Amino acid sequence: MPQAKQEMIAVVTAVNEWSQTRKLKLNAQKSEVIWLGTRQQLAKLSQADMTLQLPDDTLIARSVVRNLGVQLDTALNFDAQARNCVKTCYYHLRHIKQIKRYVDQDCMRSLVHAFITSRLDYCNSLFAQCNVSTIHSPAAATSPEPGCPSRPQRSATDTISTVTPTTTLATR
């Protein structure tokens, strides 16, 4: 058994024991484990090496985990986080666009800031580590939702300008 796996099991066991002394339980079905490293390092690990057998349950490693709303992947390049952020922003923009004729410009501005700008601002420094192709690719953001017809690909700026015409979105 690799030394890293032994150390990981020891840490998770210590967390489990700490939790039990405080009448808490580590729920293996809701817990996520990720192995971080270079592609070459991760290729050396088999699936059995990545699985952690605890006294009560088994933790299976994942390639992407979520912590405080941020998606971390094995290479720490945050591509999954960027794709998810763009996808969610487009989702909210489409829904905001549907109600734009019923609300005034100030309300639209508030909605865009509440649902879009705040999401882009949250942990935005992580996007500095994203691949350039991920940042400039609209494919993840414009993939159709189940049951929806496919849409032409548009940039976020085009979509925001159609939601709030004649208004410039100013960030802080």
C-alpha positions as CSV (number, residue, x, y, z in Angstrom):
1,M,0.0,0.0,0.0
2,P,1.4,3.4,-1.0
3,Q,2.6,5.6,1.9
4,A,0.2,8.4,0.7
5,K,-2.7,6.1,1.0
6,Q,-1.7,5.0,4.5
7,E,-1.4,8.7,5.6
8,M,-4.7,9.6,4.0
9,I,-6.5,6.7,5.9
10,A,-4.8,7.8,9.1
11,V,-6.1,11.4,8.7
12,V,-9.6,10.3,7.7
13,T,-9.7,7.9,10.7
14,A,-8.6,10.7,13.0
15,V,-11.3,12.9,11.7
16,N,-13.8,10.1,12.1
17,E,-12.7,9.5,15.7
18,W,-12.8,13.2,16.5
19,S,-16.3,13.4,15.1
20,Q,-17.4,10.4,17.2
21,T,-16.1,12.0,20.4
22,R,-18.4,14.9,19.7
23,K,-21.4,12.6,18.9
24,L,-21.1,13.3,15.1
25,K,-20.8,10.7,12.3
26,L,-18.7,10.9,9.2
27,N,-21.1,10.0,6.4
28,A,-19.1,8.2,3.7
29,Q,-22.0,8.5,1.2
30,K,-21.8,12.3,1.4
31,S,-18.0,12.6,1.8
32,E,-15.8,13.1,-1.2
33,V,-12.1,12.2,-1.6
34,I,-9.8,13.5,-4.3
35,W,-6.2,12.6,-5.1
36,L,-4.2,15.6,-6.3
37,G,-1.1,15.4,-8.5
38,T,0.3,15.6,-11.9
39,R,-1.2,13.5,-14.7
40,Q,1.9,11.2,-14.5
41,Q,1.6,10.8,-10.7
42,L,-2.1,10.0,-10.9
43,A,-1.6,7.5,-13.7
44,K,0.6,5.4,-11.3
45,L,-2.4,4.9,-8.9
46,S,-4.8,2.1,-9.5
47,Q,-8.5,2.4,-8.6
48,A,-7.8,0.1,-5.6
49,D,-5.1,2.6,-4.5
50,M,-7.5,5.5,-4.7
51,T,-10.2,3.7,-2.6
52,L,-10.0,4.3,1.1
53,Q,-11.3,1.5,3.3
54,L,-12.4,2.9,6.6
55,P,-13.5,0.8,9.7
56,D,-17.2,1.6,8.9
57,D,-17.3,2.3,5.2
58,T,-15.4,2.9,2.0
59,L,-14.5,6.2,0.4
60,I,-14.1,6.2,-3.4
61,A,-12.0,8.9,-4.9
62,R,-13.5,11.2,-7.5
63,S,-12.0,13.3,-10.2
64,V,-14.0,16.4,-9.2
65,V,-15.1,17.3,-5.7
66,R,-17.0,20.3,-4.4
67,N,-15.9,22.4,-1.4
68,L,-17.7,25.6,-0.3
69,G,-19.3,25.8,-3.8
70,V,-16.0,25.5,-5.6
71,Q,-15.3,22.5,-7.8
72,L,-11.8,21.1,-7.5
73,D,-10.3,18.7,-10.0
74,T,-7.3,16.4,-9.8
75,A,-5.0,18.7,-11.7
76,L,-6.2,21.9,-9.8
77,N,-6.7,23.7,-13.1
78,F,-10.3,24.7,-12.1
79,D,-11.7,24.0,-15.6
80,A,-14.8,22.3,-14.0
81,Q,-15.4,25.3,-11.8
82,A,-15.2,27.7,-14.8
83,R,-17.5,25.5,-16.9
84,N,-20.0,25.3,-14.1
85,C,-19.9,29.0,-13.4
86,V,-20.5,29.9,-17.1
87,K,-23.3,27.3,-17.4
88,T,-25.0,28.7,-14.3
89,C,-24.7,32.3,-15.4
90,Y,-26.2,31.5,-18.8
91,Y,-29.0,29.7,-17.1
92,H,-29.8,32.8,-15.0
93,L,-29.4,35.2,-18.0
94,R,-31.9,33.2,-20.0
95,H,-34.4,33.4,-17.2
96,I,-33.8,37.0,-16.5
97,K,-34.3,37.8,-20.2
98,Q,-37.7,36.2,-20.1
99,I,-39.0,38.7,-17.5
100,K,-37.3,41.8,-18.9
101,R,-40.5,43.3,-20.4
102,Y,-42.2,43.1,-16.9
103,V,-39.6,45.0,-14.9
104,D,-37.8,48.3,-15.2
105,Q,-34.1,48.8,-15.9
106,D,-33.1,49.3,-12.3
107,C,-34.7,46.0,-11.3
108,M,-32.9,44.3,-14.3
109,R,-29.6,45.7,-13.2
110,S,-30.2,44.4,-9.7
111,L,-31.2,41.0,-11.0
112,V,-28.1,40.8,-13.1
113,H,-25.8,41.8,-10.3
114,A,-27.6,39.5,-7.8
115,F,-27.5,36.4,-10.1
116,I,-24.6,36.9,-12.5
117,T,-22.0,39.4,-11.1
118,S,-22.1,37.9,-7.6
119,R,-21.5,34.4,-9.1
120,L,-18.6,35.6,-11.2
121,D,-17.1,37.5,-8.3
122,Y,-17.2,34.5,-5.9
123,C,-13.7,32.9,-6.0
124,N,-12.9,34.6,-9.3
125,S,-9.2,34.5,-8.6
126,L,-9.4,30.7,-9.3
127,F,-10.1,31.4,-12.9
128,A,-6.6,32.6,-13.4
129,Q,-5.5,29.0,-13.4
130,C,-8.0,27.9,-16.0
131,N,-6.9,26.8,-19.5
132,V,-7.4,29.5,-22.1
133,S,-9.6,27.2,-24.1
134,T,-12.0,26.8,-21.2
135,I,-12.3,30.5,-20.7
136,H,-13.0,31.3,-24.4
137,S,-15.1,28.2,-25.2
138,P,-18.9,28.9,-25.2
139,A,-19.7,25.2,-25.7
140,A,-20.2,24.3,-22.1
141,A,-22.4,27.3,-21.4
142,T,-24.7,26.9,-24.4
143,S,-25.4,23.2,-24.3
144,P,-29.1,22.8,-24.4
145,E,-31.0,21.8,-21.3
146,P,-33.0,18.6,-21.5
147,G,-36.2,19.2,-23.5
148,C,-35.0,22.6,-24.8
149,P,-34.1,23.2,-28.5
150,S,-30.5,24.0,-29.2
151,R,-29.6,27.7,-29.3
152,P,-27.0,29.5,-31.4
153,Q,-23.8,30.2,-29.4
154,R,-23.5,33.7,-28.1
155,S,-21.0,35.4,-25.9
156,A,-22.0,36.5,-22.4
157,T,-21.6,40.1,-23.4
158,D,-24.1,39.7,-26.2
159,T,-26.6,38.0,-23.9
160,I,-26.2,40.6,-21.1
161,S,-26.7,43.4,-23.6
162,T,-29.9,41.9,-24.8
163,V,-31.1,41.5,-21.2
164,T,-30.2,45.1,-20.3
165,P,-30.2,47.2,-23.5
166,T,-28.8,50.7,-23.3
167,T,-27.4,50.0,-19.9
168,T,-23.7,49.5,-19.1
169,L,-23.1,47.0,-16.3
170,A,-20.6,48.6,-14.0
171,T,-18.9,46.4,-11.4
172,R,-17.7,47.9,-8.2
